[in-house]
Amino acid sequence: MWDVVSPARRALAGAVLLDFAVGPLFLWDAFSRALSAELGVPGPQLSLAYAVGLASFTAGVLAGGRAADAVAPRRLALAVGAGVVVGLATAGLAVSLPVLVLGFGVVLGGSTGLGYATAVRVAGTSATRRGSAVAVVVSAYAAGAVVLAPVVGVLLETVGRTGMFAALAVLLGCLTACASALLPGAVPPARSAPPRAPGAPRPPALRPYSRPILAAWAMFWLGSAPALVAFGHAGGFAGAPELAVAAVALLNAGNFAGRLAAGPIADRIGHVPALHAAAAVLVGACLTLALADGPGGTLAALGVLGAQYGAVSVLTPMAVAEAVPADRFGAAYGLVFSGWGAVGLAGPVGAAWLAADTGYPAVAAVLTGVAVLFWGAVAGVSAARFAPAR
């Protein structure tokens, strides 16, 4: 059946399946209370497993980007599947916090980061309609958590914590195996690097402190910060704890919609105008959060903020793909993604400290300044390019 499907479409389908399967890290809230009760560990201490998971996910993307430049996506998907299964199984059998941190935080977090980097590289080096390809792939990552969250709830009630993690391990292991079958068995050739003449000098190495990498790193850091803070403090921004569920739902819905829409839009108008539009939207959303008096305005602003975050998640790899040669995309995107990891860990903690003294409107005012800086970083990214490798 797959003989009539082009290799590019098979690869894209494999990347979508892989990204859908590597989202269990963000199911944490669906089972953290059950873990806390069974292990006898208070919630604040238990959150160490999630924090380590975020750090390991970032490290997985950073290392996985380089691996994806040199190793066939099919082989990487198999490694991801093994890590996801082992990590979930360890979390299901954990009897102490250190074991949970090892299984869920280190193994699962690192494996899913590797899977995300692999899927994004396949989409980011697509020869045609790159924006749409990236949008579909990263939307699948957001959709995975949305679809699996209610499944986790049902499994917890019917088969318990161990059965739930076992069922997830089987399901996601099968999905990654299917993804591996669809993904290419060889590393895609570089689009922009012609054969090097004998004796010709090698192209310069990709340096973390080069202008394009620094500009894209700063852009992703600043563009992700407001939404990542909002995900951790949704109820506070909404103005009442009882609105937290609605606020989180709007953030996630906006995130999914923004990811899905940003790629096709960027294919039509270009990723640079789309980034400028996202910056304008971010400034408006943060200003609304700072100035709105009632929950109607704040909830609407949170939905828009989620959409902006989803759009930046698509537009950033597009910008990196335009700024670096294709054979260095994975390594470059891994470096840029570390900005997300840095703000994902520091942003919510800093916001909690600030909100305790000044309230959430003041936090939103600070985020408005971050949004303005993001717009400046967008201008820097649009001007930063690598010369094609020769």
ZABAZA-146961 format. One record per residue (C-alpha): residue number from 1; x, z, y; residue in one letter. Coordinates in nm, 4 decimals. Each point is the difference from the previous one (the first is absolute). Example, Ala and Ser with C-alpha at 12.3 -4.5 7.8 and 13.67 -1.06 7.14 Angstrom:
% ZABAZA-146961
resi=1	east=1.2300	up=0.7800	north=-0.4500	resn=A
resi=2	east=0.1370	up=-0.0660	north=0.3440	resn=S
END
This chain:
% ZABAZA-146961
resi=1	east=0.0000	up=0.0000	north=0.0000	resn=M
resi=2	east=0.2831	up=0.0861	north=0.2383	resn=W
resi=3	east=0.1524	up=-0.3487	north=-0.0424	resn=D
resi=4	east=-0.2463	up=-0.1381	north=0.2568	resn=V
resi=5	east=0.0900	up=0.2665	north=0.2568	resn=V
resi=6	east=0.2997	up=-0.0611	north=0.2253	resn=S
resi=7	east=0.3020	up=0.2303	north=-0.0400	resn=P
resi=8	east=-0.0447	up=0.1200	north=0.3586	resn=A
resi=9	east=-0.3574	up=0.1093	north=-0.0657	resn=R
resi=10	east=0.0967	up=0.1683	north=-0.3259	resn=R
resi=11	east=0.2744	up=0.1879	north=0.1820	resn=A
resi=12	east=-0.2407	up=0.1050	north=0.2743	resn=L
resi=13	east=-0.2550	up=0.1200	north=-0.2560	resn=A
resi=14	east=0.2736	up=0.2022	north=-0.1705	resn=G
resi=15	east=0.1063	up=0.1540	north=0.3323	resn=A
resi=16	east=-0.3614	up=0.0947	north=0.0760	resn=V
resi=17	east=-0.0408	up=0.1688	north=-0.3397	resn=L
resi=18	east=0.3315	up=0.1797	north=0.0386	resn=L
resi=19	east=-0.0821	up=0.1323	north=0.3474	resn=D
resi=20	east=-0.3453	up=0.1124	north=-0.1161	resn=F
resi=21	east=0.1618	up=0.1949	north=-0.2832	resn=A
resi=22	east=0.2565	up=0.1867	north=0.2126	resn=V
resi=23	east=-0.2422	up=0.1937	north=0.2203	resn=G
resi=24	east=-0.0479	up=0.3287	north=-0.1960	resn=P
resi=25	east=0.2261	up=0.1890	north=0.2402	resn=L
resi=26	east=-0.2795	up=-0.0171	north=0.2574	resn=F
resi=27	east=-0.2582	up=0.1397	north=-0.2425	resn=L
resi=28	east=0.1554	up=0.3426	north=0.0559	resn=W
resi=29	east=-0.2993	up=0.1518	north=0.1803	resn=D
resi=30	east=-0.2284	up=-0.0987	north=-0.2882	resn=A
resi=31	east=0.1703	up=0.2340	north=-0.2487	resn=F
resi=32	east=0.2166	up=0.2422	north=0.2016	resn=S
resi=33	east=-0.2593	up=0.2798	north=-0.0144	resn=R
resi=34	east=-0.0260	up=-0.0270	north=-0.3779	resn=A
resi=35	east=0.3798	up=0.0111	north=-0.0286	resn=L
resi=36	east=0.0166	up=0.3024	north=0.2295	resn=S
resi=37	east=-0.2548	up=0.1887	north=-0.2115	resn=A
resi=38	east=0.1538	up=-0.0885	north=-0.3366	resn=E
resi=39	east=0.3613	up=0.0660	north=0.0982	resn=L
resi=40	east=-0.0797	up=0.3057	north=0.2088	resn=G
resi=41	east=0.1940	up=-0.1414	north=0.2959	resn=V
resi=42	east=-0.1420	up=0.0290	north=0.3551	resn=P
resi=43	east=-0.0808	up=-0.3252	north=0.1758	resn=G
resi=44	east=0.2788	up=0.0183	north=0.2626	resn=P
resi=45	east=0.2630	up=0.0479	north=-0.2719	resn=Q
resi=46	east=-0.1560	up=-0.2632	north=-0.2237	resn=L
resi=47	east=0.0249	up=-0.2546	north=0.2832	resn=S
resi=48	east=0.3745	up=-0.0043	north=-0.0649	resn=L
resi=49	east=-0.0709	up=-0.2429	north=-0.2851	resn=A
resi=50	east=-0.1774	up=-0.2369	north=0.2405	resn=Y
resi=51	east=0.2721	up=0.0312	north=0.2645	resn=A
resi=52	east=0.2674	up=-0.0791	north=-0.2587	resn=V
resi=53	east=-0.2169	up=-0.2906	north=-0.1164	resn=G
resi=54	east=-0.0045	up=-0.1475	north=0.3510	resn=L
resi=55	east=0.3765	up=0.0382	north=0.0314	resn=A
resi=56	east=0.0553	up=-0.1538	north=-0.3449	resn=S
resi=57	east=-0.2400	up=-0.2846	north=0.0797	resn=F
resi=58	east=0.2048	up=-0.0802	north=0.3109	resn=T
resi=59	east=0.3240	up=0.0178	north=-0.1987	resn=A
resi=60	east=-0.1576	up=-0.2241	north=-0.2641	resn=G
resi=61	east=-0.0868	up=-0.2629	north=0.2600	resn=V
resi=62	east=0.3479	up=0.0239	north=0.1508	resn=L
resi=63	east=0.1766	up=-0.0412	north=-0.3342	resn=A
resi=64	east=-0.2660	up=-0.2292	north=-0.1412	resn=G
resi=65	east=0.0389	up=-0.2460	north=0.2840	resn=G
resi=66	east=0.3615	up=-0.0600	north=-0.0957	resn=R
resi=67	east=-0.0895	up=-0.0129	north=-0.3688	resn=A
resi=68	east=-0.2741	up=-0.2556	north=0.0657	resn=A
resi=69	east=0.2538	up=-0.2307	north=0.1627	resn=D
resi=70	east=0.2077	up=-0.0080	north=-0.3196	resn=A
resi=71	east=-0.2320	up=0.0772	north=-0.2957	resn=V
resi=72	east=-0.2941	up=-0.2055	north=-0.1256	resn=A
resi=73	east=-0.3394	up=0.1434	north=0.1078	resn=P
resi=74	east=-0.1187	up=-0.0056	north=-0.3625	resn=R
resi=75	east=0.2737	up=0.2395	north=-0.1099	resn=R
resi=76	east=-0.0533	up=0.2279	north=0.2984	resn=L
resi=77	east=-0.3740	up=0.0185	north=-0.0732	resn=A
resi=78	east=0.0736	up=0.1190	north=-0.3528	resn=L
resi=79	east=0.2292	up=0.2699	north=0.1370	resn=A
resi=80	east=-0.2694	up=0.1012	north=0.2488	resn=V
resi=81	east=-0.2591	up=0.0235	north=-0.2768	resn=G
resi=82	east=0.2262	up=0.2230	north=-0.2085	resn=A
resi=83	east=0.0615	up=0.2287	north=0.2966	resn=G
resi=84	east=-0.3683	up=0.0221	north=0.0906	resn=V
resi=85	east=-0.0966	up=0.0884	north=-0.3581	resn=V
resi=86	east=0.2746	up=0.2622	north=-0.0351	resn=V
resi=87	east=-0.0730	up=0.1502	north=0.3421	resn=G
resi=88	east=-0.3747	up=0.0294	north=-0.0592	resn=L
resi=89	east=0.0477	up=0.1358	north=-0.3516	resn=A
resi=90	east=0.2437	up=0.2623	north=0.1277	resn=T
resi=91	east=-0.2448	up=0.1018	north=0.2744	resn=A
resi=92	east=-0.2760	up=0.0301	north=-0.2588	resn=G
resi=93	east=0.2074	up=0.2280	north=-0.2228	resn=L
resi=94	east=0.1691	up=0.2013	north=0.2770	resn=A
resi=95	east=-0.0239	up=0.3774	north=-0.0340	resn=V
resi=96	east=0.2015	up=0.0864	north=0.3125	resn=S
resi=97	east=0.0634	up=-0.1294	north=0.3502	resn=L
resi=98	east=0.3566	up=-0.1223	north=-0.0707	resn=P
resi=99	east=-0.1235	up=-0.2171	north=-0.2884	resn=V
resi=100	east=-0.2786	up=-0.1383	north=0.2205	resn=L
resi=101	east=0.2489	up=-0.0765	north=0.2767	resn=V
resi=102	east=0.2221	up=-0.1813	north=-0.2505	resn=L
resi=103	east=-0.2792	up=-0.2041	north=-0.1576	resn=G
resi=104	east=-0.2340	up=-0.0703	north=0.2903	resn=F
resi=105	east=0.2460	up=0.0250	north=0.2869	resn=G
resi=106	east=0.3244	up=-0.1483	north=-0.1277	resn=V
resi=107	east=-0.0909	up=-0.2328	north=-0.2890	resn=V
resi=108	east=-0.3421	up=-0.1227	north=0.1134	resn=L
resi=109	east=0.0943	up=-0.0125	north=0.3685	resn=G
resi=110	east=0.3196	up=-0.1962	north=-0.0600	resn=G
resi=111	east=-0.1617	up=-0.2376	north=-0.2506	resn=S
resi=112	east=-0.2911	up=-0.0848	north=0.2282	resn=T
resi=113	east=0.2410	up=-0.0615	north=0.2881	resn=G
resi=114	east=0.1917	up=-0.2455	north=-0.2187	resn=L
resi=115	east=-0.3269	up=-0.1706	north=-0.0932	resn=G
resi=116	east=-0.1123	up=-0.0279	north=0.3615	resn=Y
resi=117	east=0.3335	up=-0.1517	north=0.1044	resn=A
resi=118	east=-0.0154	up=-0.2506	north=-0.2862	resn=T
resi=119	east=-0.3546	up=-0.1112	north=0.0796	resn=A
resi=120	east=0.0665	up=-0.0335	north=0.3737	resn=V
resi=121	east=0.3144	up=-0.2040	north=-0.0637	resn=R
resi=122	east=-0.1937	up=-0.2451	north=-0.2161	resn=V
resi=123	east=-0.2596	up=-0.0396	north=0.2758	resn=A
resi=124	east=0.2496	up=0.0082	north=0.2882	resn=G
resi=125	east=0.2047	up=-0.2880	north=-0.1421	resn=T
resi=126	east=-0.3063	up=-0.2138	north=-0.0710	resn=S
resi=127	east=0.0622	up=-0.3582	north=0.1055	resn=A
resi=128	east=-0.3430	up=-0.0581	north=0.1568	resn=T
resi=129	east=-0.2623	up=0.2144	north=0.1727	resn=R
resi=130	east=0.2336	up=0.2975	north=-0.0039	resn=R
resi=131	east=-0.2285	up=0.2088	north=0.2177	resn=G
resi=132	east=-0.2954	up=-0.0394	north=-0.2331	resn=S
resi=133	east=0.2191	up=0.0738	north=-0.3026	resn=A
resi=134	east=0.1385	up=0.3208	north=0.1510	resn=V
resi=135	east=-0.3487	up=0.1033	north=0.1150	resn=A
resi=136	east=-0.1519	up=-0.0369	north=-0.3462	resn=V
resi=137	east=0.2851	up=0.1876	north=-0.1675	resn=V
resi=138	east=0.0155	up=0.2993	north=0.2348	resn=V
resi=139	east=-0.3811	up=0.0154	north=0.0094	resn=S
resi=140	east=0.0075	up=0.0416	north=-0.3767	resn=A
resi=141	east=0.2191	up=0.3052	north=0.0497	resn=Y
resi=142	east=-0.2585	up=0.1559	north=0.2325	resn=A
resi=143	east=-0.2848	up=-0.1040	north=-0.2297	resn=A
resi=144	east=0.1626	up=0.1702	north=-0.2988	resn=G
resi=145	east=-0.0426	up=0.3470	north=0.1481	resn=A
resi=146	east=-0.3547	up=-0.0759	north=0.1182	resn=V
resi=147	east=-0.1153	up=-0.1269	north=-0.3405	resn=V
resi=148	east=0.1789	up=0.2587	north=-0.2126	resn=L
resi=149	east=-0.0943	up=0.3113	north=0.2020	resn=A
resi=150	east=-0.3582	up=0.0243	north=-0.1370	resn=P
resi=151	east=0.1276	up=-0.0852	north=-0.3489	resn=V
resi=152	east=0.2366	up=0.2958	north=0.0214	resn=V
resi=153	east=-0.2873	up=0.2256	north=0.1029	resn=G
resi=154	east=-0.2103	up=-0.1015	north=-0.3002	resn=V
resi=155	east=0.2931	up=0.0355	north=-0.2407	resn=L
resi=156	east=0.0833	up=0.3471	north=0.1284	resn=L
resi=157	east=-0.3539	up=0.1161	north=-0.0716	resn=E
resi=158	east=-0.0230	up=-0.1605	north=-0.3427	resn=T
resi=159	east=0.3458	up=0.0212	north=-0.1611	resn=V
resi=160	east=0.1905	up=0.2428	north=0.2213	resn=G
resi=161	east=0.3328	up=-0.0243	north=0.1747	resn=R
resi=162	east=0.2114	up=-0.1054	north=-0.3003	resn=T
resi=163	east=-0.2533	up=-0.2578	north=-0.1169	resn=G
resi=164	east=-0.0344	up=-0.1396	north=0.3506	resn=M
resi=165	east=0.3746	up=-0.0544	north=0.0402	resn=F
resi=166	east=0.0200	up=-0.1492	north=-0.3504	resn=A
resi=167	east=-0.2820	up=-0.2440	north=0.0758	resn=A
resi=168	east=0.1665	up=-0.1000	north=0.3269	resn=L
resi=169	east=0.3320	up=-0.0493	north=-0.1794	resn=A
resi=170	east=-0.1605	up=-0.2343	north=-0.2564	resn=V
resi=171	east=-0.1985	up=-0.1950	north=0.2616	resn=L
resi=172	east=0.2849	up=-0.0466	north=0.2459	resn=L
resi=173	east=0.2502	up=-0.0675	north=-0.2761	resn=G
resi=174	east=-0.2204	up=-0.2851	north=-0.1231	resn=C
resi=175	east=-0.0391	up=-0.1361	north=0.3548	resn=L
resi=176	east=0.3747	up=-0.0043	north=0.0593	resn=T
resi=177	east=0.0520	up=-0.1750	north=-0.3348	resn=A
resi=178	east=-0.2502	up=-0.2693	north=0.1035	resn=C
resi=179	east=0.1721	up=-0.0267	north=0.3370	resn=A
resi=180	east=0.3358	up=-0.0469	north=-0.1724	resn=S
resi=181	east=-0.1394	up=-0.2860	north=-0.2085	resn=A
resi=182	east=-0.1107	up=-0.1788	north=0.3170	resn=L
resi=183	east=0.3068	up=0.0626	north=0.2147	resn=L
resi=184	east=0.2995	up=-0.2374	north=-0.0031	resn=P
resi=185	east=0.2643	up=0.0541	north=-0.2652	resn=G
resi=186	east=0.2785	up=-0.1031	north=0.2380	resn=A
resi=187	east=0.0984	up=0.0976	north=0.3518	resn=V
resi=188	east=-0.1483	up=-0.2518	north=0.2486	resn=P
resi=189	east=0.2671	up=-0.2127	north=0.1646	resn=P
resi=190	east=0.0708	up=0.0501	north=0.3677	resn=A
resi=191	east=-0.1855	up=-0.2367	north=0.2310	resn=R
resi=192	east=0.2447	up=-0.0015	north=0.2847	resn=S
resi=193	east=0.3466	up=0.0071	north=-0.1534	resn=A
resi=194	east=0.1450	up=-0.3400	north=-0.1017	resn=P
resi=195	east=0.2910	up=-0.0107	north=-0.2462	resn=P
resi=196	east=0.3209	up=0.1347	north=0.1526	resn=R
resi=197	east=0.2870	up=-0.2464	north=0.0194	resn=A
resi=198	east=0.3156	up=0.0922	north=-0.1947	resn=P
resi=199	east=0.2198	up=0.2192	north=0.2160	resn=G
resi=200	east=-0.2693	up=0.0575	north=0.2614	resn=A
resi=201	east=-0.0347	up=0.3581	north=0.1251	resn=P
resi=202	east=-0.2777	up=0.2133	north=-0.1410	resn=R
resi=203	east=-0.2928	up=0.0806	north=0.2293	resn=P
resi=204	east=0.0222	up=0.3413	north=0.1674	resn=P
resi=205	east=-0.1311	up=0.2926	north=-0.2018	resn=A
resi=206	east=-0.3369	up=0.1484	north=0.0838	resn=L
resi=207	east=0.0791	up=0.3076	north=0.2063	resn=R
resi=208	east=-0.2493	up=0.2848	north=0.0547	resn=P
resi=209	east=0.1011	up=0.0254	north=0.3659	resn=Y
resi=210	east=-0.0458	up=-0.3698	north=0.0815	resn=S
resi=211	east=-0.2423	up=-0.0781	north=0.2807	resn=R
resi=212	east=-0.2807	up=-0.1504	north=-0.2110	resn=P
resi=213	east=0.0021	up=0.2917	north=-0.2465	resn=I
resi=214	east=0.0094	up=0.2645	north=0.2726	resn=L
resi=215	east=-0.2779	up=-0.1701	north=0.1959	resn=A
resi=216	east=-0.2259	up=-0.0383	north=-0.3028	resn=A
resi=217	east=0.0761	up=0.3574	north=-0.1129	resn=W
resi=218	east=-0.0994	up=0.1369	north=0.3398	resn=A
resi=219	east=-0.3113	up=-0.2172	north=0.0072	resn=M
resi=220	east=-0.1204	up=0.1157	north=-0.3418	resn=F
resi=221	east=0.0828	up=0.3637	north=0.0813	resn=W
resi=222	east=-0.1902	up=-0.0061	north=0.3284	resn=L
resi=223	east=-0.2846	up=-0.2189	north=-0.1228	resn=G
resi=224	east=-0.0685	up=0.2178	north=-0.3046	resn=S
resi=225	east=0.0355	up=0.3413	north=0.1656	resn=A
resi=226	east=-0.3472	up=0.0369	north=0.1613	resn=P
resi=227	east=-0.1942	up=-0.0919	north=-0.3149	resn=A
resi=228	east=0.2207	up=0.2086	north=-0.2304	resn=L
resi=229	east=-0.0540	up=0.2981	north=0.2299	resn=V
resi=230	east=-0.3746	up=-0.0713	north=0.0030	resn=A
resi=231	east=-0.0156	up=-0.0157	north=-0.3805	resn=F
resi=232	east=0.1409	up=0.3518	north=-0.0106	resn=G
resi=233	east=-0.2212	up=0.1380	north=0.2800	resn=H
resi=234	east=-0.3183	up=-0.2059	north=-0.0228	resn=A
resi=235	east=-0.2348	up=0.2988	north=0.0385	resn=G
resi=236	east=0.1911	up=0.1300	north=0.3009	resn=G
resi=237	east=-0.0186	up=-0.3317	north=0.1836	resn=F
resi=238	east=-0.3684	up=-0.0381	north=-0.0903	resn=A
resi=239	east=-0.0688	up=0.3340	north=0.1666	resn=G
resi=240	east=-0.1574	up=0.1900	north=-0.2896	resn=A
resi=241	east=0.1063	up=0.0813	north=-0.3581	resn=P
resi=242	east=-0.3323	up=-0.1277	north=-0.1371	resn=E
resi=243	east=0.0833	up=-0.3460	north=0.1367	resn=L
resi=244	east=0.3281	up=-0.0186	north=-0.1924	resn=A
resi=245	east=-0.1479	up=-0.1964	north=-0.2919	resn=V
resi=246	east=-0.1565	up=-0.2585	north=0.2313	resn=A
resi=247	east=0.3232	up=-0.0248	north=0.1985	resn=A
resi=248	east=0.2108	up=-0.0591	north=-0.3126	resn=V
resi=249	east=-0.2491	up=-0.2591	north=-0.1276	resn=A
resi=250	east=0.0155	up=-0.1892	north=0.3305	resn=L
resi=251	east=0.3796	up=0.0097	north=0.0040	resn=L
resi=252	east=0.0183	up=-0.1398	north=-0.3539	resn=N
resi=253	east=-0.2665	up=-0.2632	north=0.0629	resn=A
resi=254	east=0.1820	up=-0.1121	north=0.3128	resn=G
resi=255	east=0.3311	up=-0.0036	north=-0.1856	resn=N
resi=256	east=-0.1388	up=-0.2281	north=-0.2693	resn=F
resi=257	east=-0.1749	up=-0.2314	north=0.2482	resn=A
resi=258	east=0.3063	up=-0.0226	north=0.2228	resn=G
resi=259	east=0.2251	up=-0.0924	north=-0.2911	resn=R
resi=260	east=-0.2389	up=-0.2653	north=-0.1229	resn=L
resi=261	east=-0.0571	up=-0.1605	north=0.3399	resn=A
resi=262	east=0.3479	up=0.0140	north=0.1542	resn=A
resi=263	east=0.1689	up=-0.2536	north=-0.2282	resn=G
resi=264	east=-0.2437	up=-0.2914	north=0.0470	resn=P
resi=265	east=-0.0076	up=0.0697	north=0.3745	resn=I
resi=266	east=0.3788	up=-0.0051	north=0.0160	resn=A
resi=267	east=0.0058	up=-0.3277	north=-0.1966	resn=D
resi=268	east=-0.2163	up=-0.1502	north=0.2755	resn=R
resi=269	east=0.1519	up=0.1447	north=0.3169	resn=I
resi=270	east=0.3420	up=0.1205	north=-0.1185	resn=G
resi=271	east=0.1157	up=0.3505	north=-0.0841	resn=H
resi=272	east=0.1428	up=0.0722	north=0.3471	resn=V
resi=273	east=-0.3302	up=-0.0465	north=0.1901	resn=P
resi=274	east=-0.1718	up=0.1955	north=-0.2778	resn=A
resi=275	east=0.2480	up=0.2867	north=0.0460	resn=L
resi=276	east=-0.0625	up=0.0045	north=0.3750	resn=H
resi=277	east=-0.3739	up=0.0152	north=-0.0672	resn=A
resi=278	east=0.0554	up=0.2892	north=-0.2428	resn=A
resi=279	east=0.2006	up=0.1818	north=0.2685	resn=A
resi=280	east=-0.2801	up=-0.0402	north=0.2544	resn=A
resi=281	east=-0.2512	up=0.1282	north=-0.2565	resn=V
resi=282	east=0.2215	up=0.3008	north=-0.0750	resn=L
resi=283	east=0.0266	up=0.0968	north=0.3673	resn=V
resi=284	east=-0.3774	up=-0.0235	north=0.0377	resn=G
resi=285	east=-0.0720	up=0.2034	north=-0.3138	resn=A
resi=286	east=0.2403	up=0.2798	north=0.0969	resn=C
resi=287	east=-0.1369	up=0.0133	north=0.3550	resn=L
resi=288	east=-0.3518	up=0.0287	north=-0.1409	resn=T
resi=289	east=0.1056	up=0.2882	north=-0.2243	resn=L
resi=290	east=0.1546	up=0.1746	north=0.2994	resn=A
resi=291	east=-0.2950	up=-0.0476	north=0.2374	resn=L
resi=292	east=-0.3167	up=-0.0164	north=-0.2155	resn=A
resi=293	east=-0.2405	up=0.2924	north=0.0383	resn=D
resi=294	east=-0.2124	up=-0.0386	north=-0.3133	resn=G
resi=295	east=0.0438	up=-0.0828	north=-0.3689	resn=P
resi=296	east=-0.1408	up=-0.3514	north=0.0424	resn=G
resi=297	east=0.2975	up=-0.1175	north=0.2035	resn=G
resi=298	east=0.2604	up=0.1809	north=-0.2076	resn=T
resi=299	east=-0.1371	up=-0.1253	north=-0.3318	resn=L
resi=300	east=-0.0111	up=-0.3574	north=0.1291	resn=A
resi=301	east=0.3574	up=0.0353	north=0.1271	resn=A
resi=302	east=0.1156	up=0.1261	north=-0.3407	resn=L
resi=303	east=-0.1529	up=-0.3040	north=-0.1694	resn=G
resi=304	east=0.1818	up=-0.2287	north=0.2438	resn=V
resi=305	east=0.3206	up=0.1985	north=-0.0511	resn=L
resi=306	east=-0.0259	up=-0.0558	north=-0.3754	resn=G
resi=307	east=-0.0436	up=-0.3746	north=0.0552	resn=A
resi=308	east=0.3040	up=-0.0105	north=0.2277	resn=Q
resi=309	east=0.2084	up=0.1800	north=-0.2633	resn=Y
resi=310	east=-0.1151	up=-0.2421	north=-0.2674	resn=G
resi=311	east=0.0897	up=-0.2947	north=0.2232	resn=A
resi=312	east=0.3485	up=0.1356	north=0.0710	resn=V
resi=313	east=0.0521	up=0.0473	north=-0.3747	resn=S
resi=314	east=-0.0491	up=-0.3763	north=-0.0387	resn=V
resi=315	east=0.1665	up=-0.1235	north=0.3171	resn=L
resi=316	east=0.3223	up=0.1989	north=-0.0460	resn=T
resi=317	east=0.1100	up=-0.1750	north=-0.3229	resn=P
resi=318	east=-0.0964	up=-0.3309	north=0.1634	resn=M
resi=319	east=0.2272	up=0.0807	north=0.2943	resn=A
resi=320	east=0.2829	up=0.0987	north=-0.2348	resn=V
resi=321	east=-0.0438	up=-0.3210	north=-0.2002	resn=A
resi=322	east=0.0387	up=-0.2035	north=0.3193	resn=E
resi=323	east=0.3002	up=0.2012	north=0.1195	resn=A
resi=324	east=0.2204	up=-0.0102	north=-0.3126	resn=V
resi=325	east=0.0939	up=-0.2565	north=-0.2639	resn=P
resi=326	east=-0.2347	up=0.0027	north=-0.2988	resn=A
resi=327	east=0.2688	up=0.1142	north=-0.2446	resn=D
resi=328	east=0.0407	up=0.3188	north=0.2073	resn=R
resi=329	east=-0.3660	up=0.0752	north=0.0601	resn=F
resi=330	east=-0.0301	up=0.2744	north=-0.2597	resn=G
resi=331	east=0.2985	up=0.1970	north=0.1267	resn=A
resi=332	east=-0.1033	up=-0.0462	north=0.3634	resn=A
resi=333	east=-0.3584	up=0.1091	north=-0.0615	resn=Y
resi=334	east=0.1186	up=0.3041	north=-0.1926	resn=G
resi=335	east=0.2088	up=0.1075	north=0.2988	resn=L
resi=336	east=-0.2891	up=-0.0577	north=0.2394	resn=V
resi=337	east=-0.2430	up=0.1891	north=-0.2231	resn=F
resi=338	east=0.2130	up=0.3120	north=0.0257	resn=S
resi=339	east=-0.1472	up=0.0362	north=0.3505	resn=G
resi=340	east=-0.3415	up=0.0503	north=-0.1581	resn=W
resi=341	east=0.1404	up=0.2677	north=-0.2270	resn=G
resi=342	east=0.1632	up=0.1837	north=0.2887	resn=A
resi=343	east=-0.3140	up=0.0172	north=0.2126	resn=V
resi=344	east=-0.2227	up=0.0646	north=-0.3017	resn=G
resi=345	east=0.1864	up=0.3235	north=-0.0643	resn=L
resi=346	east=0.0676	up=0.1138	north=0.3579	resn=A
resi=347	east=-0.3053	up=-0.1280	north=0.1873	resn=G
resi=348	east=-0.2790	up=0.2113	north=-0.1548	resn=P
resi=349	east=0.2141	up=0.3151	north=0.0133	resn=V
resi=350	east=0.0877	up=-0.0534	north=0.3657	resn=G
resi=351	east=-0.3627	up=-0.0716	north=0.0846	resn=A
resi=352	east=-0.1128	up=0.3232	north=-0.1683	resn=A
resi=353	east=0.2501	up=0.1981	north=0.2048	resn=W
resi=354	east=-0.1053	up=-0.1678	north=0.3260	resn=L
resi=355	east=-0.3731	up=0.0268	north=-0.0707	resn=A
resi=356	east=0.0261	up=0.3725	north=-0.0650	resn=A
resi=357	east=0.1216	up=0.0527	north=0.3576	resn=D
resi=358	east=-0.1732	up=-0.2751	north=0.1970	resn=T
resi=359	east=-0.2875	up=-0.1465	north=-0.2053	resn=G
resi=360	east=-0.0554	up=-0.3474	north=-0.1415	resn=Y
resi=361	east=-0.0723	up=-0.1819	north=0.3291	resn=P
resi=362	east=0.3580	up=0.0833	north=0.1019	resn=A
resi=363	east=0.1256	up=-0.1340	north=-0.3329	resn=V
resi=364	east=-0.1942	up=-0.3212	north=0.0638	resn=A
resi=365	east=0.1576	up=-0.0230	north=0.3461	resn=A
resi=366	east=0.3467	up=0.0193	north=-0.1564	resn=V
resi=367	east=-0.1036	up=-0.2676	north=-0.2510	resn=L
resi=368	east=-0.1054	up=-0.2200	north=0.2921	resn=T
resi=369	east=0.3599	up=0.0153	north=0.1190	resn=G
resi=370	east=0.1117	up=-0.0895	north=-0.3517	resn=V
resi=371	east=-0.2353	up=-0.3002	north=0.0116	resn=A
resi=372	east=0.1591	up=-0.1214	north=0.3245	resn=V
resi=373	east=0.3443	up=0.0310	north=-0.1570	resn=L
resi=374	east=-0.1301	up=-0.1957	north=-0.3005	resn=F
resi=375	east=-0.0957	up=-0.2834	north=0.2330	resn=W
resi=376	east=0.3559	up=0.0001	north=0.1329	resn=G
resi=377	east=0.1373	up=-0.0112	north=-0.3533	resn=A
resi=378	east=-0.2239	up=-0.2990	north=-0.0753	resn=V
resi=379	east=0.1659	up=-0.1832	north=0.2886	resn=A
resi=380	east=0.3386	up=0.0898	north=-0.1478	resn=G
resi=381	east=-0.0952	up=-0.1280	north=-0.3447	resn=V
resi=382	east=-0.1267	up=-0.3306	north=0.1405	resn=S
resi=383	east=0.3403	up=-0.0586	north=0.1593	resn=A
resi=384	east=0.2181	up=0.1098	north=-0.2951	resn=A
resi=385	east=0.1052	up=-0.2616	north=-0.2546	resn=R
resi=386	east=0.2753	up=-0.0557	north=-0.2532	resn=F
resi=387	east=0.1744	up=-0.3332	north=0.0106	resn=A
resi=388	east=-0.0779	up=-0.1949	north=-0.3201	resn=P
resi=389	east=0.2559	up=0.0608	north=-0.2749	resn=A
resi=390	east=0.2458	up=-0.2856	north=-0.0400	resn=R
END
